[in-house]
Amino acid sequence: MVWTSGWKLAVAAARAGALGLIGAGSMKPELLREHIRKAHATEVAAQIGVNIPLLRGDVDALIQTSLEEGIRIFFTSAGNPQAQTGRLKERGAFVAHVIASVKHALKAAQAGCDAVVAEGFEAGGHNGIDEITTLCLVPQVVDAVNIPVIAAGGIADGRQILACLALGAQAVQIGTRFAATVESSSHEAYKQAVVDADDAATVLVLKKVAPVRLKKNRFALSAFEAQQAGATKEEERLLLGHKREMQGIFEGNVEEGELEMGQSSGLIKEIRSVEETMGTLVAEYNRALIRIETMSAK
Ligand SMILES: Cc1cc2nc3c(=O)[nH]c(=O)nc-3n(C[C@H](O)[C@H](O)[C@H](O)COP(=O)(O)O)c2cc1C
């Protein structure tokens, strides 16, 4: 995740038993190299991958740097997987691509991806244009492709992990909950904004430029009003300006920056360490499983 998942968060996630992804979307290649080296200097080097948004102008350099540094787990997003997947597969990499519709899942499978991340529009950050919920998207993608499906969007709690596995997902990808952990490189004011958010605190805006789910603040509400008034793509682009993601997530400008977070924010009540968060997720999952088993035994 941009401005959030540097090596510290990725390593903490890996230490807690997850796959840790370094978010290259807000890094120049040399900074990415530094983060990979720091993560690789730890005992969980094998559990570290990178996320690379494919629309980045320097996508080739980000991929080249990652390969040079020995990364073999790639999560690609925001773009066409056709262009890069072959190159990554030739180097023996595992490639998962983020999609938000069945059509794009099929394209990713055709491009040779090993898995897809099916992300519903509850998710924090950039979204698909079709506004499909995780509950509806995941089973349809599971039915359509023959590769593993990782569910994402709206998951911040162990009950939801169990629900996603019931839908046929093999794993889940969790964003907002980890963006608000101690180890996340996001600003404290951003983390607090997640904790303060309730179920209705987010809105999907900038649908003509690139739909993004943000916490409602001065900027997001002005983008929403412009959208409702029929703003053109160019008008949305002008309104967005530059560096709002950095201002909101990294610098903590809670009124004028973009505060990317998902609808699951209402479930996040405290800024905790990754280890505690993982412990809670597992406990919640186990309680939900027992509840279901008890119900089915009746
Ligand atoms: C602050 C933030 C930054 C994100 N940046 C990226 C990114 O750079 N690349 C990407 O593929 N997804 C990004 N995402 C999406 C997450 O990877 C994940 O799929 C999404 O947050 C899942 O939904 P959730 O927030 O409801 O857990 C970001 C999400 C957040 C909250």
The ligand as an SDF file (V2000), in Angstrom:
LIG
                    3D

 31 33  0  0  0  0  0  0  0  0999 V2000
   -3.6860    3.4790    2.2560 C   0  0  0  0  0  0  0  0  0  0  0  0
   -3.8850    2.4400    1.1910 C   0  0  0  0  0  0  0  0  0  0  0  0
   -3.0050    2.3690    0.1410 C   0  0  0  0  0  0  0  0  0  0  0  0
   -3.1550    1.3980   -0.8560 C   0  0  0  0  0  0  0  0  0  0  0  0
   -2.2490    1.3220   -1.8750 N   0  0  0  0  0  0  0  0  0  0  0  0
   -2.3280    0.3110   -2.7750 C   0  0  0  0  0  0  0  0  0  0  0  0
   -1.3300    0.1480   -3.7820 C   0  0  0  0  0  0  0  0  0  0  0  0
   -0.3590    0.8940   -3.8530 O   0  0  0  0  0  0  0  0  0  0  0  0
   -1.4690   -0.8860   -4.6530 N   0  0  0  0  0  0  0  0  0  0  0  0
   -2.5320   -1.7700   -4.5820 C   0  0  0  0  0  0  0  0  0  0  0  0
   -2.6090   -2.6970   -5.3890 O   0  0  0  0  0  0  0  0  0  0  0  0
   -3.4910   -1.6150   -3.6500 N   0  0  0  0  0  0  0  0  0  0  0  0
   -3.4000   -0.6220   -2.7440 C   0  0  0  0  0  0  0  0  0  0  0  0
   -4.3600   -0.5000   -1.7720 N   0  0  0  0  0  0  0  0  0  0  0  0
   -5.4190   -1.5300   -1.6890 C   0  0  0  0  0  0  0  0  0  0  0  0
   -4.9780   -2.6510   -0.7520 C   0  0  0  0  0  0  0  0  0  0  0  0
   -3.8710   -3.3090   -1.2720 O   0  0  0  0  0  0  0  0  0  0  0  0
   -6.0920   -3.6870   -0.4990 C   0  0  0  0  0  0  0  0  0  0  0  0
   -6.3900   -4.4340   -1.6420 O   0  0  0  0  0  0  0  0  0  0  0  0
   -7.3520   -3.0160   -0.0020 C   0  0  0  0  0  0  0  0  0  0  0  0
   -7.0310   -2.0650    0.9770 O   0  0  0  0  0  0  0  0  0  0  0  0
   -8.2680   -4.0750    0.5760 C   0  0  0  0  0  0  0  0  0  0  0  0
   -9.4000   -3.5120    1.1220 O   0  0  0  0  0  0  0  0  0  0  0  0
   -9.5120   -3.0530    2.6620 P   0  0  0  0  0  0  0  0  0  0  0  0
   -8.8810   -1.7210    2.7300 O   0  0  0  0  0  0  0  0  0  0  0  0
  -10.9770   -3.0000    2.8870 O   0  0  0  0  0  0  0  0  0  0  0  0
   -8.8130   -4.0900    3.4750 O   0  0  0  0  0  0  0  0  0  0  0  0
   -4.2330    0.4830   -0.7870 C   0  0  0  0  0  0  0  0  0  0  0  0
   -5.1310    0.5630    0.2890 C   0  0  0  0  0  0  0  0  0  0  0  0
   -4.9680    1.5240    1.2690 C   0  0  0  0  0  0  0  0  0  0  0  0
   -5.9410    1.5690    2.4180 C   0  0  0  0  0  0  0  0  0  0  0  0
  1  2  1  0
  2  3  1  0
  2 30  2  0
  3  4  2  0
  4  5  1  0
  4 28  1  0
  5  6  2  0
  6  7  1  0
  6 13  1  0
  7  8  2  0
  7  9  1  0
  9 10  1  0
 10 11  2  0
 10 12  1  0
 12 13  2  0
 13 14  1  0
 14 15  1  0
 14 28  1  0
 15 16  1  0
 16 17  1  0
 16 18  1  0
 18 19  1  0
 18 20  1  0
 20 21  1  0
 20 22  1  0
 22 23  1  0
 23 24  1  0
 24 25  2  0
 24 26  1  0
 24 27  1  0
 28 29  2  0
 29 30  1  0
 30 31  1  0
M  END
$$$$
